[in-house]
Amino acid sequence: MTRGAIVLVVSLAIAVAAAAQDAPHFEVAVIKPSSSEPPAPGTAVGLRITQRQARFTYLSLKDYIGMAYGVRVYQIAAPDWISSARFDITATIPEDQQAKDVTKMMAALLEERFHLKSHRETRDFPAYALETLPGFALEPLTADAPGGAFSVTSTSGPNGAVVDLGDGASLEIGNNRIEFKKVTFAQLAGVVERFVDRPVIDQSKREGRFNIALDLMAEDFQVAMIRSAVNAGVPLPGPALRLLETGSNSAVPDALKTLGISLQAKKLPMEVVAIDSIDRIPTEN
């Protein structure tokens, strides 16, 4: 599994809720720099939240900011270095707080330990609108009851990576295939935008969860993985970037189109979190 693919699966589905003004706080939080090397195959990375504990592994500051303020990484205007500054965080959730408030606790943690200061503004972005075509024939799956502990984690092995997106949804990447299981169209948009050159906004108005598989040619799959690494802020060598310039960037949109799903290029207004200041090193645990 390449470094780019690992970073891709780590950073999926991080922005899940907006922070409230009076944010609750973690009881205790230990922050440590992540290893400079990608996690070994088979190691779970991402986030896992249980009733009293939240554990975050190999996430960048940009990922944490997106989670805390309910935006995707492209909606964060910040110095380039926050995409590569990675930290592992283990935090205790107070008994009088709920796991669903972890995003608000993360906002408070960033403001207290990294002295983060930011403001919001609206900017127009070139984007893709995710829509369905008249030929769309996929049927939604039977609804399943949500599970207990929430996690957005990934494990990688010799055949690819598996991402647990929570509540039964998952993503499998490998063998020239990108396979979505039990995903909503909002989740689909959030994943697909990692493989294309602009943000993807769900405008399908489709309800329910779906199984969707995209089979690509080997060279197209490689280009998609390189694009995902670039979108995640991973530095790449010159040959990989040249392959991105010369390869086909339409493979993923074309594969979606065969299923009756289209990406329509548009210019859409989006809210941006602009970072005014942030420390590179957090205060002591």
WOLINPE-V983568 format. One record per residue. RES is the residue in three letters. SS is DSSP state (h for helix, s for strand, l for the rest). Layout:
res:RES ss:SS
res:RES ss:SS
//
This chain:
res:MET ss:l
res:THR ss:l
res:ARG ss:h
res:GLY ss:h
res:ALA ss:h
res:ILE ss:h
res:VAL ss:h
res:LEU ss:h
res:VAL ss:h
res:VAL ss:h
res:SER ss:h
res:LEU ss:l
res:ALA ss:l
res:ILE ss:l
res:ALA ss:l
res:VAL ss:l
res:ALA ss:l
res:ALA ss:l
res:ALA ss:l
res:ALA ss:l
res:GLN ss:l
res:ASP ss:l
res:ALA ss:l
res:PRO ss:l
res:HIS ss:l
res:PHE ss:l
res:GLU ss:l
res:VAL ss:s
res:ALA ss:s
res:VAL ss:s
res:ILE ss:s
res:LYS ss:s
res:PRO ss:s
res:SER ss:l
res:SER ss:l
res:SER ss:l
res:GLU ss:l
res:PRO ss:l
res:PRO ss:l
res:ALA ss:l
res:PRO ss:l
res:GLY ss:l
res:THR ss:l
res:ALA ss:l
res:VAL ss:s
res:GLY ss:s
res:LEU ss:s
res:ARG ss:s
res:ILE ss:s
res:THR ss:l
res:GLN ss:l
res:ARG ss:l
res:GLN ss:s
res:ALA ss:s
res:ARG ss:s
res:PHE ss:s
res:THR ss:s
res:TYR ss:s
res:LEU ss:s
res:SER ss:s
res:LEU ss:h
res:LYS ss:h
res:ASP ss:h
res:TYR ss:h
res:ILE ss:h
res:GLY ss:h
res:MET ss:h
res:ALA ss:h
res:TYR ss:h
res:GLY ss:l
res:VAL ss:l
res:ARG ss:l
res:VAL ss:h
res:TYR ss:h
res:GLN ss:h
res:ILE ss:s
res:ALA ss:s
res:ALA ss:l
res:PRO ss:l
res:ASP ss:h
res:TRP ss:h
res:ILE ss:h
res:SER ss:h
res:SER ss:l
res:ALA ss:l
res:ARG ss:s
res:PHE ss:s
res:ASP ss:s
res:ILE ss:s
res:THR ss:s
res:ALA ss:s
res:THR ss:s
res:ILE ss:l
res:PRO ss:l
res:GLU ss:l
res:ASP ss:l
res:GLN ss:l
res:GLN ss:l
res:ALA ss:h
res:LYS ss:h
res:ASP ss:h
res:VAL ss:h
res:THR ss:h
res:LYS ss:h
res:MET ss:h
res:MET ss:h
res:ALA ss:h
res:ALA ss:h
res:LEU ss:h
res:LEU ss:h
res:GLU ss:h
res:GLU ss:h
res:ARG ss:h
res:PHE ss:l
res:HIS ss:l
res:LEU ss:l
res:LYS ss:s
res:SER ss:s
res:HIS ss:s
res:ARG ss:s
res:GLU ss:s
res:THR ss:s
res:ARG ss:s
res:ASP ss:s
res:PHE ss:s
res:PRO ss:s
res:ALA ss:s
res:TYR ss:s
res:ALA ss:s
res:LEU ss:s
res:GLU ss:s
res:THR ss:s
res:LEU ss:l
res:PRO ss:l
res:GLY ss:l
res:PHE ss:l
res:ALA ss:l
res:LEU ss:l
res:GLU ss:l
res:PRO ss:l
res:LEU ss:l
res:THR ss:l
res:ALA ss:l
res:ASP ss:l
res:ALA ss:l
res:PRO ss:l
res:GLY ss:l
res:GLY ss:l
res:ALA ss:l
res:PHE ss:s
res:SER ss:s
res:VAL ss:s
res:THR ss:s
res:SER ss:s
res:THR ss:s
res:SER ss:s
res:GLY ss:s
res:PRO ss:l
res:ASN ss:l
res:GLY ss:s
res:ALA ss:s
res:VAL ss:s
res:VAL ss:s
res:ASP ss:s
res:LEU ss:s
res:GLY ss:s
res:ASP ss:l
res:GLY ss:l
res:ALA ss:s
res:SER ss:s
res:LEU ss:s
res:GLU ss:s
res:ILE ss:s
res:GLY ss:s
res:ASN ss:l
res:ASN ss:l
res:ARG ss:s
res:ILE ss:s
res:GLU ss:s
res:PHE ss:s
res:LYS ss:s
res:LYS ss:s
res:VAL ss:s
res:THR ss:l
res:PHE ss:h
res:ALA ss:h
res:GLN ss:h
res:LEU ss:h
res:ALA ss:h
res:GLY ss:h
res:VAL ss:h
res:VAL ss:h
res:GLU ss:h
res:ARG ss:h
res:PHE ss:h
res:VAL ss:l
res:ASP ss:l
res:ARG ss:l
res:PRO ss:s
res:VAL ss:s
res:ILE ss:s
res:ASP ss:s
res:GLN ss:l
res:SER ss:l
res:LYS ss:l
res:ARG ss:l
res:GLU ss:l
res:GLY ss:l
res:ARG ss:l
res:PHE ss:s
res:ASN ss:s
res:ILE ss:s
res:ALA ss:s
res:LEU ss:s
res:ASP ss:s
res:LEU ss:l
res:MET ss:l
res:ALA ss:h
res:GLU ss:h
res:ASP ss:h
res:PHE ss:h
res:GLN ss:h
res:VAL ss:h
res:ALA ss:h
res:MET ss:h
res:ILE ss:h
res:ARG ss:h
res:SER ss:h
res:ALA ss:h
res:VAL ss:h
res:ASN ss:h
res:ALA ss:l
res:GLY ss:l
res:VAL ss:l
res:PRO ss:l
res:LEU ss:l
res:PRO ss:l
res:GLY ss:h
res:PRO ss:h
res:ALA ss:h
res:LEU ss:h
res:ARG ss:h
res:LEU ss:h
res:LEU ss:h
res:GLU ss:h
res:THR ss:h
res:GLY ss:l
res:SER ss:l
res:ASN ss:l
res:SER ss:l
res:ALA ss:h
res:VAL ss:h
res:PRO ss:h
res:ASP ss:h
res:ALA ss:h
res:LEU ss:h
res:LYS ss:h
res:THR ss:l
res:LEU ss:l
res:GLY ss:l
res:ILE ss:s
res:SER ss:s
res:LEU ss:s
res:GLN ss:s
res:ALA ss:s
res:LYS ss:s
res:LYS ss:s
res:LEU ss:s
res:PRO ss:s
res:MET ss:s
res:GLU ss:s
res:VAL ss:s
res:VAL ss:s
res:ALA ss:s
res:ILE ss:s
res:ASP ss:s
res:SER ss:s
res:ILE ss:l
res:ASP ss:l
res:ARG ss:l
res:ILE ss:l
res:PRO ss:l
res:THR ss:l
res:GLU ss:l
res:ASN ss:l
//
